[in-house]
C-alpha cells in the first residue's frame, strides 16, 4: 500500500480512483464496511482505492485541547487498511488554514484536482469543509459537477450490549475508558491495542517475581480504566499471553498511571527500548491496595492464572 503525507506526495500521473475520507480512528467494524466497499468497487472499476485521513485529529485544530483519546496511531491504521486491500493512504496535515477551506474548495482541491475521484464512498454522517458545513447531499451535488459518483454506506447497528448504537469511534472510546475491553473489541472487530516503548520503572514486578514491561504509551492513547486485564504482549514478532496492569500502583502509593504487561511464565525477556504492543482481551478485576505484600502476591498469582486461562480459551476459539 502506498502512503502519502500531504497532497504534494501524490504521484503527478495519478489517474482515476475510488476514494473515502474520514478520521478512521480505530478502523472499527463500521469503518471496515465503508473501506471494504471502497476496495470492492475500486476492483470492479479497475482503479485504485484511496483512504484520506488527517493528522492531527481535526478537533485538536478546531478546538485546541479537545483531542480525543486515540484508538490507533496512524501506522496501525495503515496496517489495518492494508489488510483490507486499500491501495493508497493519504494523510492530510490538518492545519488552521486547511480547516477554513469551504466544502466546495475541499472537494476541488483534494478529490478532483489530486485524486481524480471516480467514486466516493462515505457513511451517512460524513461532514467536510469549513465548520463541517458539507454533508453527503452536498458531496453528491458537487459530484454531478465534477464527474464523480457518491455511494453512502449505512453503518450496521451494534448488538444488544451496545444499546442499539451504530459502530463508532466515540462508543469504542467510551467502552475502553470504562474498562469494557470486551465491548470495545465488539466494536473494533479485534482487541483494543496500546503501543509504546518499554522503559525502566521501579522494577517492583521483577522483585516480586512477575517482571513487567512498563510501556510508555504514545500521546493521546486511549487507555483502559485502572485494573487488571488479560491479553497479549507483542514484542520481537511474538504474541505472548499476558497479565496487564493499568493504574497508579496504589500498593506502593504511586501517582503516575502506567501500563505494565507481564508475559506469563517469561522471566527471561529484555525488552527495554523496544517498541511493543499490548492487546486487551478481558477485564479481570479492579485496582486494589492489599494489607500486606503477601496478600498482594497471592492476588497476583491468581490474576496470572486467570489471565492465562482467558487467553488460552480465546486462542482455542
Secondary structure, DSSP 8 states (H G I E B T S, - for coil): -EEEESGGGS-TT---EEEEES--TT--HHHHHHHHHHHHHHHHHTSEEEEEEEES-HHHHHSTT----BSS-HHHHHHHHHHTT-SEEEEEE--HHHHT--HHHHIIIIIITTT-EEEEEEETT--BSGGG-B-HHHHHHHHHHHT-EEEEE---B--GGGTT-B--HHHHHHHHHTT-HHHHHHHHTS-EEEEEEEE----HHHHTT---EEEEE-TTB----SEEEEEEEEETTEEEEEEEEEE--GGGT--S-EEEEEETT------TT-EEEEEEEEEEE-----SSHHHHHHHHHHHHHHHHHHHHHHHH-
